[in-house]
Amino acid sequence: MRLHGITEDDVESAMEKPAYLEPSIEGRSNAWLEITGKFLRVTYKEEENSFLVISAVKKKKGWR
């Protein structure tokens, strides 16, 4: 994440208040949030007492 300029706060913001939320494969979810002119996609899986972040990437194009 550090290599791509994504902070833990960015990831938490996307998961807490996503602009768009979509289902993914194997029970995962994609949370999208627009930040600094790009789209952040956080793929995560909800577990019993926590969330497991699979990936967090910035994209030029988002959910639109």
C-alpha positions as CSV (number, residue, x, y, z in Angstrom):
1,M,0.0,0.0,0.0
2,R,2.8,2.4,0.9
3,L,4.3,2.0,-2.6
4,H,1.0,3.2,-4.2
5,G,0.4,6.0,-1.6
6,I,-2.6,4.3,0.1
7,T,-2.8,4.8,3.8
8,E,-4.6,2.7,6.4
9,D,-7.0,5.7,6.9
10,D,-7.9,5.5,3.2
11,V,-8.7,1.8,3.5
12,E,-10.8,2.3,6.6
13,S,-12.7,5.2,5.0
14,A,-13.5,3.1,2.0
15,M,-14.7,0.2,4.1
16,E,-16.7,2.4,6.5
17,K,-18.4,4.7,4.0
18,P,-17.9,3.4,0.5
19,A,-19.2,5.5,-2.4
20,Y,-20.1,2.1,-4.0
21,L,-20.1,-1.4,-2.6
22,E,-20.2,-4.5,-4.9
23,P,-20.0,-8.2,-4.2
24,S,-17.0,-10.0,-5.4
25,I,-15.9,-13.7,-5.7
26,E,-15.7,-16.1,-2.8
27,G,-17.8,-14.0,-0.4
28,R,-15.6,-11.0,-0.7
29,S,-16.7,-7.4,-1.2
30,N,-15.3,-4.4,-3.2
31,A,-15.6,-1.0,-1.5
32,W,-15.0,1.9,-3.8
33,L,-14.1,5.5,-2.8
34,E,-12.9,8.4,-4.9
35,I,-9.8,10.0,-3.5
36,T,-7.3,12.5,-4.9
37,G,-8.8,12.2,-8.4
38,K,-8.5,8.4,-8.5
39,F,-10.7,5.5,-7.4
40,L,-9.6,3.4,-4.5
41,R,-10.9,-0.2,-4.6
42,V,-10.6,-2.2,-1.4
43,T,-11.3,-5.9,-1.6
44,Y,-12.1,-7.5,1.8
45,K,-13.8,-10.4,3.4
46,E,-15.9,-10.2,6.5
47,E,-15.0,-12.7,9.2
48,E,-16.6,-13.5,12.5
49,N,-15.0,-10.6,14.6
50,S,-13.0,-8.8,12.0
51,F,-12.4,-7.9,8.4
52,L,-9.6,-9.3,6.2
53,V,-8.3,-6.9,3.6
54,I,-7.3,-8.8,0.5
55,S,-6.1,-5.8,-1.6
56,A,-6.2,-2.1,-1.9
57,V,-5.5,-0.5,-5.3
58,K,-5.9,2.9,-7.0
59,K,-7.6,2.8,-10.4
60,K,-8.0,5.5,-13.1
61,K,-11.5,4.3,-13.8
62,G,-14.0,3.4,-11.1
63,W,-17.4,2.0,-10.7
64,R,-19.1,4.5,-13.0
